[in-house]
Protein backbone atom coordinates (compact mmCIF):
# COMPACT_ATOMS: atom_id res chain seq x y z
CA UNK A 1 0.00 0.00 0.00
CA UNK A 2 2.86 2.35 0.85
CA UNK A 3 4.48 1.83 -2.56
CA UNK A 4 1.17 2.26 -4.42
CA UNK A 5 0.36 5.48 -2.55
CA UNK A 6 3.69 7.05 -3.34
CA UNK A 7 3.56 5.92 -6.96
CA UNK A 8 0.26 7.77 -7.32
CA UNK A 9 1.67 10.89 -5.69
CA UNK A 10 4.84 10.85 -7.83
CA UNK A 11 2.68 10.57 -10.94
CA UNK A 12 0.53 13.47 -9.71
CA UNK A 13 3.60 15.59 -9.02
CA UNK A 14 5.17 14.95 -12.44
CA UNK A 15 1.87 15.79 -14.14
CA UNK A 16 1.72 18.95 -12.09
CA UNK A 17 5.17 19.98 -13.19
CA UNK A 18 4.07 19.68 -16.82
CA UNK A 19 1.03 21.86 -16.21
CA UNK A 20 3.01 24.52 -14.36
CA UNK A 21 5.68 24.57 -17.09
CA UNK A 22 2.97 25.06 -19.70
CA UNK A 23 1.48 27.90 -17.67
CA UNK A 24 4.83 29.70 -17.45
CA UNK A 25 5.37 29.23 -21.17
CA UNK A 26 2.01 30.79 -21.94
CA UNK A 27 2.74 33.73 -19.65
CA UNK A 28 5.94 34.37 -21.53
CA UNK A 29 4.38 34.33 -24.98
CA UNK A 30 0.71 35.20 -24.78
CA UNK A 31 -1.18 38.16 -23.40
CA UNK A 32 -3.17 36.98 -20.37
CA UNK A 33 -6.84 36.28 -20.89
CA UNK A 34 -9.47 38.78 -19.89
CA UNK A 35 -10.78 38.27 -16.35
CA UNK A 36 -13.47 35.63 -16.19
CA UNK A 37 -17.06 36.31 -15.28
CA UNK A 38 -17.00 33.92 -12.34
CA UNK A 39 -19.89 32.34 -10.49
CA UNK A 40 -20.47 34.93 -7.80
CA UNK A 41 -20.13 37.98 -10.06
CA UNK A 42 -23.37 39.63 -11.21
CA UNK A 43 -23.41 42.17 -13.99
CA UNK A 44 -24.07 45.55 -12.42
CA UNK A 45 -26.47 47.82 -14.24
CA UNK A 46 -24.07 50.76 -14.10
CA UNK A 47 -20.94 48.78 -15.05
CA UNK A 48 -20.45 50.87 -18.18
CA UNK A 49 -20.15 54.19 -16.36
CA UNK A 50 -18.73 53.25 -12.96
CA UNK A 51 -15.86 50.93 -12.06
CA UNK A 52 -16.89 47.81 -10.21
CA UNK A 53 -16.19 47.96 -6.46
CA UNK A 54 -13.34 45.83 -5.20
CA UNK A 55 -14.41 45.35 -1.58
CA UNK A 56 -17.63 44.98 0.44
CA UNK A 57 -19.84 48.07 0.48
CA UNK A 58 -22.44 49.75 2.67
CA UNK A 59 -25.42 50.27 0.39
CA UNK A 60 -28.82 51.87 0.77
CA UNK A 61 -31.72 49.52 1.40
CA UNK A 62 -33.48 50.72 -1.72
CA UNK A 63 -30.55 49.43 -3.82
CA UNK A 64 -31.26 45.85 -2.74
CA UNK A 65 -33.35 43.79 -5.16
CA UNK A 66 -36.19 41.95 -3.49
CA UNK A 67 -36.37 39.50 -6.40
CA UNK A 68 -32.66 38.71 -6.35
CA UNK A 69 -32.68 38.35 -2.58
CA UNK A 70 -35.68 36.02 -2.63
CA UNK A 71 -34.04 33.85 -5.28
CA UNK A 72 -30.76 33.67 -3.36
CA UNK A 73 -32.53 32.77 -0.12
CA UNK A 74 -34.25 29.98 -2.03
CA UNK A 75 -30.99 28.86 -3.65
CA UNK A 76 -29.27 28.71 -0.28
CA UNK A 77 -32.01 26.46 1.07
CA UNK A 78 -31.79 24.27 -2.07
CA UNK A 79 -28.06 23.74 -1.65
CA UNK A 80 -28.53 22.94 2.04
CA UNK A 81 -31.10 20.37 0.89
CA UNK A 82 -28.36 18.82 -1.25
CA UNK A 83 -26.23 18.24 1.86
CA UNK A 84 -28.83 17.43 4.50
CA UNK A 85 -30.48 15.13 3.70
CA UNK A 86 -29.45 14.71 0.02
CA UNK A 87 -25.78 13.74 0.16
CA UNK A 88 -26.22 12.03 3.52
CA UNK A 89 -28.88 9.69 2.08
CA UNK A 90 -27.03 9.20 -1.22
CA UNK A 91 -23.91 8.00 0.59
CA UNK A 92 -25.79 6.34 3.43
CA UNK A 93 -27.66 4.00 1.12
CA UNK A 94 -24.48 2.83 -0.62
CA UNK A 95 -22.55 1.64 2.44
CA UNK A 96 -23.15 -1.61 4.28
CA UNK A 97 -25.87 -1.61 6.90
CA UNK A 98 -23.38 -1.63 9.79
CA UNK A 99 -21.98 1.74 8.66
CA UNK A 100 -25.04 3.78 7.66
CA UNK A 101 -25.27 5.85 10.86
CA UNK A 102 -21.57 6.68 10.82
CA UNK A 103 -21.91 7.85 7.21
CA UNK A 104 -24.89 10.07 8.04
CA UNK A 105 -23.01 11.35 11.08
CA UNK A 106 -20.03 12.42 8.98
CA UNK A 107 -22.13 14.61 6.70
CA UNK A 108 -24.08 16.10 9.60
CA UNK A 109 -20.99 16.86 11.69
CA UNK A 110 -19.06 18.36 8.76
CA UNK A 111 -21.94 20.74 8.07
CA UNK A 112 -21.88 21.93 11.68
CA UNK A 113 -18.10 22.32 11.96
CA UNK A 114 -17.56 24.00 8.60
CA UNK A 115 -20.42 26.44 9.24
CA UNK A 116 -18.61 27.77 12.31
CA UNK A 117 -15.23 27.84 10.56
CA UNK A 118 -16.83 29.78 7.70
CA UNK A 119 -18.16 32.34 10.20
CA UNK A 120 -14.81 32.64 11.96
CA UNK A 121 -12.30 32.66 9.10
CA UNK A 122 -13.34 30.90 5.90
CA UNK A 123 -15.64 33.49 4.36
CA UNK A 124 -13.12 36.26 4.83
CA UNK A 125 -10.24 34.23 3.39
CA UNK A 126 -12.28 33.18 0.37
CA UNK A 127 -14.32 36.24 -0.60
CA UNK A 128 -12.62 39.43 0.56
CA UNK A 129 -9.78 41.22 -1.23
CA UNK A 130 -6.30 40.32 -0.11
CA UNK A 131 -3.40 38.88 -2.03
CA UNK A 132 -3.68 36.86 -5.22
CA UNK A 133 -3.61 33.72 -3.08
CA UNK A 134 -5.67 34.42 0.04
CA UNK A 135 -8.32 36.91 1.13
CA UNK A 136 -8.00 39.37 3.96
CA UNK A 137 -9.23 39.43 7.56
CA UNK A 138 -11.89 42.14 7.29
CA UNK A 139 -14.74 39.63 7.70
CA UNK A 140 -13.29 37.43 10.44
CA UNK A 141 -16.25 36.40 12.65
CA UNK A 142 -18.31 38.23 10.00
CA UNK A 143 -17.28 41.54 11.52
CA UNK A 144 -18.58 44.45 9.46
CA UNK A 145 -21.48 42.48 8.04
CA UNK A 146 -24.18 44.90 9.18
CA UNK A 147 -27.86 45.67 8.80
CA UNK A 148 -28.89 49.10 10.04
CA UNK A 149 -32.59 49.60 9.44
CA UNK A 150 -32.60 52.95 11.21
CA UNK A 151 -29.84 54.28 8.97
CA UNK A 152 -31.34 52.64 5.89
CA UNK A 153 -28.12 50.77 5.05
CA UNK A 154 -26.67 47.27 5.02
CA UNK A 155 -23.47 45.64 3.83
CA UNK A 156 -23.25 43.98 0.42
CA UNK A 157 -20.41 41.96 -1.05
CA UNK A 158 -18.64 43.57 -3.98
CA UNK A 159 -19.45 40.31 -5.78
CA UNK A 160 -23.22 40.62 -5.26
CA UNK A 161 -24.36 44.22 -4.81
CA UNK A 162 -28.10 43.59 -5.17
CA UNK A 163 -28.46 41.25 -2.19
CA UNK A 164 -27.49 41.55 1.49
CA UNK A 165 -24.00 40.30 2.29
CA UNK A 166 -25.50 38.02 4.94
CA UNK A 167 -27.41 36.18 2.19
CA UNK A 168 -24.39 35.98 -0.09
CA UNK A 169 -22.15 34.64 2.69
CA UNK A 170 -24.70 31.98 3.63
CA UNK A 171 -25.06 30.91 0.00
CA UNK A 172 -21.31 30.46 -0.20
CA UNK A 173 -21.31 28.70 3.18
CA UNK A 174 -23.37 25.88 1.68
CA UNK A 175 -20.68 25.34 -0.98
CA UNK A 176 -18.02 25.27 1.72
CA UNK A 177 -20.00 22.63 3.62
CA UNK A 178 -20.78 20.25 0.78
CA UNK A 179 -17.25 20.17 -0.63
CA UNK A 180 -15.52 18.38 2.27
CA UNK A 181 -18.60 16.21 2.78
CA UNK A 182 -18.10 14.83 -0.74
CA UNK A 183 -14.66 13.53 0.26
CA UNK A 184 -16.19 11.12 2.78
CA UNK A 185 -17.38 8.86 -0.03
CA UNK A 186 -13.84 7.70 -0.74
CA UNK A 187 -12.92 6.56 2.79
CA UNK A 188 -16.35 5.38 3.94
CA UNK A 189 -16.38 2.55 6.48
CA UNK A 190 -12.81 2.89 7.75
CA UNK A 191 -11.73 6.34 9.08
CA UNK A 192 -11.81 7.37 12.73
CA UNK A 193 -14.49 9.97 13.44
CA UNK A 194 -11.99 12.12 15.40
CA UNK A 195 -9.48 12.01 12.55
CA UNK A 196 -12.21 12.88 10.06
CA UNK A 197 -13.23 15.96 12.05
CA UNK A 198 -9.66 17.24 12.27
CA UNK A 199 -8.95 16.57 8.61
CA UNK A 200 -12.09 18.32 7.39
CA UNK A 201 -11.53 21.32 9.66
CA UNK A 202 -7.97 21.87 8.49
CA UNK A 203 -8.80 21.07 4.87
CA UNK A 204 -11.67 23.55 4.69
CA UNK A 205 -9.39 26.41 5.75
CA UNK A 206 -6.10 25.35 4.18
CA UNK A 207 -7.41 24.01 0.86
CA UNK A 208 -11.01 25.00 0.12
CA UNK A 209 -10.84 28.68 1.13
CA UNK A 210 -7.64 29.48 -0.82
CA UNK A 211 -8.82 27.76 -4.00
CA UNK A 212 -12.20 29.49 -3.78
CA UNK A 213 -10.31 32.79 -3.50
CA UNK A 214 -8.07 31.99 -6.48
CA UNK A 215 -11.02 31.18 -8.73
CA UNK A 216 -13.97 33.33 -7.60
CA UNK A 217 -12.59 36.49 -6.00
CA UNK A 218 -11.48 38.98 -8.68
CA UNK A 219 -8.11 39.49 -6.98
CA UNK A 220 -7.44 35.73 -7.10
CA UNK A 221 -4.74 34.75 -9.55
CA UNK A 222 -6.77 32.14 -11.48
CA UNK A 223 -9.71 34.53 -11.76
CA UNK A 224 -7.44 37.22 -13.17
CA UNK A 225 -6.00 34.69 -15.58
CA UNK A 226 -9.42 34.00 -17.09
CA UNK A 227 -10.37 30.63 -15.61
CA UNK A 228 -14.06 29.88 -16.09
CA UNK A 229 -15.80 28.04 -13.24
CA UNK A 230 -19.40 29.11 -12.97
CA UNK A 231 -20.46 27.12 -9.92
CA UNK A 232 -17.60 24.94 -8.70
CA UNK A 233 -16.16 22.43 -11.17
CA UNK A 234 -12.65 23.13 -9.91
CA UNK A 235 -13.36 24.70 -6.50
CA UNK A 236 -15.79 22.01 -5.38
CA UNK A 237 -15.61 18.85 -7.45
CA UNK A 238 -12.02 18.49 -8.67
CA UNK A 239 -10.85 19.81 -5.31
CA UNK A 240 -12.92 17.32 -3.31
CA UNK A 241 -12.30 14.50 -5.77
CA UNK A 242 -8.51 14.62 -5.66
CA UNK A 243 -8.59 14.84 -1.85
CA UNK A 244 -10.86 11.79 -1.91
CA UNK A 245 -8.41 9.78 -4.00
CA UNK A 246 -5.48 10.73 -1.76
CA UNK A 247 -7.49 9.78 1.33
CA UNK A 248 -8.40 6.41 -0.16
CA UNK A 249 -4.75 5.72 -0.98
CA UNK A 250 -3.40 6.81 2.38
CA UNK A 251 -5.93 4.79 4.37
CA UNK A 252 -5.74 1.71 2.18
CA UNK A 253 -8.47 -0.70 1.18
CA UNK A 254 -11.31 -1.87 3.37
CA UNK A 255 -10.82 -5.24 5.03
CA UNK A 256 -12.07 -7.88 2.62
CA UNK A 257 -12.21 -5.51 -0.37
CA UNK A 258 -12.37 -7.58 -3.54
CA UNK A 259 -12.99 -10.78 -1.57
CA UNK A 260 -16.16 -10.10 0.41
CA UNK A 261 -19.50 -8.70 -0.87
CA UNK A 262 -19.80 -4.97 -0.20
CA UNK A 263 -23.01 -4.19 -2.03
CA UNK A 264 -25.10 -1.12 -1.08
CA UNK A 265 -27.54 -2.01 1.69
CA UNK A 266 -30.42 0.28 0.66
CA UNK A 267 -30.62 1.70 -2.85
CA UNK A 268 -33.96 3.32 -2.06
CA UNK A 269 -32.11 5.77 0.20
CA UNK A 270 -29.49 6.31 -2.52
CA UNK A 271 -32.09 7.16 -5.17
CA UNK A 272 -33.88 9.52 -2.77
CA UNK A 273 -30.54 11.16 -2.04
CA UNK A 274 -29.68 11.46 -5.74
CA UNK A 275 -33.09 12.98 -6.43
CA UNK A 276 -32.59 15.57 -3.69
CA UNK A 277 -29.16 16.34 -5.12
CA UNK A 278 -30.70 16.89 -8.55
CA UNK A 279 -33.37 19.24 -7.22
CA UNK A 280 -30.96 21.09 -4.96
CA UNK A 281 -28.45 21.52 -7.78
CA UNK A 282 -30.71 24.10 -9.39
CA UNK A 283 -29.81 26.32 -6.44
CA UNK A 284 -26.17 25.32 -6.81
CA UNK A 285 -25.92 26.28 -10.50
CA UNK A 286 -28.74 28.73 -11.21
CA UNK A 287 -28.14 30.38 -7.84
CA UNK A 288 -24.57 31.13 -8.89
CA UNK A 289 -25.96 33.86 -11.15
CA UNK A 290 -26.55 35.75 -7.87
CA UNK A 291 -29.61 37.25 -9.54
CA UNK A 292 -33.08 36.25 -10.70
CA UNK A 293 -32.33 36.83 -14.36
CA UNK A 294 -31.97 35.23 -17.77
CA UNK A 295 -28.57 33.79 -17.01
CA UNK A 296 -29.96 31.97 -13.99
CA UNK A 297 -32.69 30.57 -16.23
CA UNK A 298 -30.14 29.35 -18.78
CA UNK A 299 -28.04 27.77 -16.02
CA UNK A 300 -31.14 25.94 -14.80
CA UNK A 301 -31.92 24.68 -18.31
CA UNK A 302 -28.39 23.47 -18.98
CA UNK A 303 -28.30 21.73 -15.60
CA UNK A 304 -31.45 19.74 -16.35
CA UNK A 305 -30.39 18.74 -19.86
CA UNK A 306 -26.84 17.70 -18.98
CA UNK A 307 -28.05 15.64 -16.03
CA UNK A 308 -30.63 13.78 -18.09
CA UNK A 309 -28.09 13.11 -20.86
CA UNK A 310 -25.45 11.81 -18.45
CA UNK A 311 -27.88 9.56 -16.59
CA UNK A 312 -28.96 7.93 -19.86
CA UNK A 313 -25.38 7.69 -21.16
CA UNK A 314 -24.27 5.82 -18.03
CA UNK A 315 -27.37 3.64 -18.14
CA UNK A 316 -26.89 2.60 -21.78
CA UNK A 317 -23.13 2.04 -21.33
CA UNK A 318 -23.86 -0.26 -18.41
CA UNK A 319 -26.70 -1.95 -20.29
CA UNK A 320 -24.47 -2.69 -23.25
CA UNK A 321 -21.46 -3.93 -21.28
CA UNK A 322 -23.11 -5.60 -18.28
CA UNK A 323 -26.39 -6.60 -19.93
CA UNK A 324 -28.59 -4.91 -17.32
CA UNK A 325 -29.25 -1.23 -16.52
CA UNK A 326 -29.04 -0.66 -12.76
CA UNK A 327 -30.76 1.84 -10.53
CA UNK A 328 -27.40 2.69 -8.93
CA UNK A 329 -25.99 3.27 -12.40
CA UNK A 330 -28.62 5.75 -13.58
CA UNK A 331 -28.45 7.62 -10.24
CA UNK A 332 -24.65 7.78 -10.43
CA UNK A 333 -24.87 8.96 -14.04
CA UNK A 334 -27.19 11.78 -13.01
CA UNK A 335 -24.72 12.93 -10.38
CA UNK A 336 -21.90 12.75 -12.94
CA UNK A 337 -23.90 15.03 -15.25
CA UNK A 338 -24.61 17.47 -12.43
CA UNK A 339 -20.90 17.59 -11.63
CA UNK A 340 -19.78 18.08 -15.23
CA UNK A 341 -22.23 20.87 -16.05
CA UNK A 342 -21.40 22.79 -12.86
CA UNK A 343 -18.41 24.76 -14.24
CA UNK A 344 -20.14 25.35 -17.58
CA UNK A 345 -23.76 26.00 -16.59
CA UNK A 346 -23.66 29.80 -16.92
CA UNK A 347 -21.36 29.83 -19.94
CA UNK A 348 -22.97 27.42 -22.43
CA UNK A 349 -26.25 26.89 -24.20
CA UNK A 350 -28.59 23.87 -24.25
CA UNK A 351 -26.97 21.81 -27.02
CA UNK A 352 -23.43 21.98 -25.57
CA UNK A 353 -24.95 21.05 -22.21
CA UNK A 354 -26.35 17.83 -23.69
CA UNK A 355 -22.95 17.02 -25.23
CA UNK A 356 -21.19 17.65 -21.93
CA UNK A 357 -23.66 15.37 -20.17
CA UNK A 358 -23.27 12.54 -22.68
CA UNK A 359 -19.48 12.65 -22.47
CA UNK A 360 -19.49 12.87 -18.67
CA UNK A 361 -21.86 9.94 -18.29
CA UNK A 362 -19.68 7.63 -20.38
CA UNK A 363 -16.32 8.81 -19.03
CA UNK A 364 -17.42 8.64 -15.39
CA UNK A 365 -18.91 5.18 -15.92
CA UNK A 366 -15.55 3.84 -17.08
CA UNK A 367 -13.72 5.78 -14.38
CA UNK A 368 -15.87 4.33 -11.59
CA UNK A 369 -15.66 0.79 -12.95
CA UNK A 370 -12.82 -0.04 -15.33
CA UNK A 371 -10.27 2.53 -14.13
CA UNK A 372 -10.82 1.85 -10.43
CA UNK A 373 -10.48 -1.89 -10.88
CA UNK A 374 -7.44 -1.58 -13.15
CA UNK A 375 -5.55 0.63 -10.70
CA UNK A 376 -6.76 -1.20 -7.62
CA UNK A 377 -7.64 1.66 -5.27
CA UNK A 378 -10.65 1.44 -2.94
CA UNK A 379 -12.70 4.58 -3.53
CA UNK A 380 -15.66 3.26 -1.56
CA UNK A 381 -18.46 5.32 -3.12
CA UNK A 382 -16.66 6.61 -6.25
CA UNK A 383 -16.04 10.14 -5.00
CA UNK A 384 -12.96 10.42 -7.24
CA UNK A 385 -14.46 8.63 -10.23
CA UNK A 386 -17.55 10.84 -10.32
CA UNK A 387 -16.52 14.17 -8.81
CA UNK A 388 -12.90 14.61 -9.82
CA UNK A 389 -13.17 12.98 -13.23
CA UNK A 390 -16.56 14.58 -13.92
CA UNK A 391 -15.22 17.94 -12.78
CA UNK A 392 -12.23 17.65 -15.12
CA UNK A 393 -14.49 16.74 -18.05
CA UNK A 394 -16.74 19.71 -17.32
CA UNK A 395 -13.89 22.16 -16.75
CA UNK A 396 -12.14 21.31 -20.01
CA UNK A 397 -15.35 21.27 -22.05
CA UNK A 398 -16.23 24.67 -20.62
CA UNK A 399 -13.17 25.94 -22.48
CA UNK A 400 -14.46 24.29 -25.65
CA UNK A 401 -18.10 25.36 -25.52
CA UNK A 402 -18.17 28.67 -23.59
CA UNK A 403 -20.39 31.11 -25.49
CA UNK A 404 -19.41 34.77 -25.56
CA UNK A 405 -23.03 35.67 -26.29
CA UNK A 406 -24.11 34.09 -23.00
CA UNK A 407 -21.19 34.87 -20.73
CA UNK A 408 -19.42 37.82 -22.33
CA UNK A 409 -16.09 35.96 -22.36
CA UNK A 410 -14.27 33.49 -24.56
CA UNK A 411 -13.19 30.12 -23.26
CA UNK A 412 -9.65 28.77 -23.42
CA UNK A 413 -8.94 25.07 -23.07
CA UNK A 414 -5.35 25.83 -22.08
CA UNK A 415 -6.46 28.17 -19.28
CA UNK A 416 -8.95 25.54 -18.11
CA UNK A 417 -6.21 22.91 -18.19
CA UNK A 418 -4.00 25.10 -16.03
CA UNK A 419 -6.81 25.55 -13.53
CA UNK A 420 -7.41 21.80 -13.43
CA UNK A 421 -3.72 21.06 -12.98
CA UNK A 422 -3.19 23.59 -10.23
CA UNK A 423 -6.22 22.32 -8.33
CA UNK A 424 -4.96 18.74 -8.60
CA UNK A 425 -1.50 19.72 -7.42
CA UNK A 426 -2.41 21.93 -4.51
CA UNK A 427 -5.44 19.94 -3.40
CA UNK A 428 -3.71 16.57 -3.72
CA UNK A 429 -0.43 17.43 -2.04
CA UNK A 430 -2.05 19.49 0.72
CA UNK A 431 -4.49 16.69 1.48
CA UNK A 432 -1.64 14.18 1.66
CA UNK A 433 0.33 16.32 4.10
CA UNK A 434 -2.69 16.91 6.35
CA UNK A 435 -3.60 13.21 6.37
CA UNK A 436 -0.06 12.06 7.15
CA UNK A 437 0.26 14.54 10.02
CA UNK A 438 -2.98 13.24 11.52
CA UNK A 439 -1.88 9.66 10.97
CA UNK A 440 1.38 10.09 12.90
CA UNK A 441 -0.37 11.87 15.78
CA UNK A 442 -3.76 10.31 16.54
CA UNK A 443 -4.02 7.81 13.69
CA UNK A 444 -6.43 7.79 10.75
CA UNK A 445 -7.93 4.34 10.63
CA UNK A 446 -10.08 2.40 13.04
CA UNK A 447 -8.84 -0.93 14.36
CA UNK A 448 -9.50 -4.11 12.42
CA UNK A 449 -11.95 -5.29 15.07
CA UNK A 450 -13.87 -1.98 14.97
CA UNK A 451 -14.00 -2.07 11.18
CA UNK A 452 -15.35 -5.61 11.13
CA UNK A 453 -17.95 -4.80 13.76
CA UNK A 454 -19.04 -1.69 11.88
CA UNK A 455 -18.49 1.96 12.69
CA UNK A 456 -22.08 2.51 13.86
CA UNK A 457 -21.51 0.44 16.98
CA UNK A 458 -17.75 0.82 17.45
CA UNK A 459 -17.64 4.63 17.06
CA UNK A 460 -21.14 5.80 17.92
CA UNK A 461 -22.68 3.06 20.05
CA UNK A 462 -25.76 2.79 17.83
CA UNK A 463 -27.08 0.43 15.21
CA UNK A 464 -29.86 0.11 12.65
CA UNK A 465 -31.85 -3.10 13.21
C-alpha positions, 0 to 999 in steps of 0.5 A: 500500500505504501508503494502504491500510494507514493507511486500515485503521488509521484505521478501526480507531481510529475503531471503537475510539473508539466502543467506549471511549465505550460502555464509559465510558457504561456505567460511568456508568450501570450497576453493573459486572458481577460478576467473571467465572469466567475460564479459569484459575479453579477453584472451591475447595471451601471458597469459601463459608467462606474468601475466595479467595487473591489471590496464589500460596500455599505449600500442603501436599502433601496438598492437591494433587489427583493427578487434577487434576494428572494431567489438567493434565499431559495438557492441557499435552502436548495443547496442545504437540501443537497447536503442534508439530507441529500448527500447524507442519504445518497452516501448512506444507502451505498454503504453496508448496513453496519456503517449507515449511521456513521456515514450520516453522522459524517455529513451532519458533523461536517456541516456543523463544523464548517459552518462555524469555521466559515463564520470565523475565518473561511468566508473572509479568506475566500471572498474578501480582497487580499493577495492573489492567493488568500483573502483578507481578515476584514470579515473574520467572525463576519465583523462588518457584516451589518444591517442598520434599518434605522440608517437605511443601510446594510453591507453587500459583497462587492461580488453581489451588490443587489443582495445583502451580504448576509445572504451571499455569505450563507449561500457560499457557506453551503458550498463550503459545507458540501465540498468536504462532505463529498470527500467522505465517499472515498474513505467510507467505512474505515476512518476514525471519526476524530481524525475525520473531524480534524482533517475536514476542519484543516482542509476547509481552511487550508485548501477550500478557502484558498482555491475558492479565492483563487477562482472566484474572488477577482483578486485571485490569480486564477480569476485574473488569468481568465479561468471559467468556473461558474459554480464549482467544477474546480473549486468544489468537485475536482478539489474534493475528488482529488482529496478523496483519492489521496485519502483512499490511498493513504488509508488503504483498502477496506478489510475484505475488499475484492474478496467479500461482498460490499453491495449497497444495503439500501438503494432506495435511500441512494435514489432519494438522495440522488433525487434531492441532489438533482433538485438542490443543484438548481440552487447550486448552479442557477443560484450562482448567477446571484440574480433572478435573471436570464442567465440563472434561467439558462443555467437551470436549463443546462443543468437539467439537460446535462443531467438527463443526458449523463444519466442515460449515457451511463445507463446505456453504457452499463446496459451494453457492457453488463447486460442490465441497466441498474438503478445505482448506475442511472443515479450515479450517471445523473450525479456525474452530469450534475458535476460536469455541467457545474463549471459550464452552466452559466457559460454554455447553451442547451446543445453543448450542455447535452454534449457535456452530459453525454461525455461525462456519463460515459467517461465517469462510468468507465472511471468508476468501474474499469479505471478503479479496478485496473488501478486497484484503489478502494474509492468506496463510493466513487467520489474520485471517479464521479466528482474529480473525473466529472469535474475535469471533463466539465472544466475542459469542455467549458473551455471548448463550448463557452459562449461569448453571447451568453457569458461575455467571455471566450473560453480557453482550453489551455487556461482551463487545463491550467486551472485543473492542474493547479487544483490537482497539485495543490489539493492533492499534495495538501491533502496528503500532508494533512492526512499524514500529520494526523496519521502520525499523531492520533491515527487515521484508521479504526482498528481491524476489530472496529471495522469488522464490527461496523463503525455505527456500533464501534464509534457511535454506540448505535445500530440500525436493526 
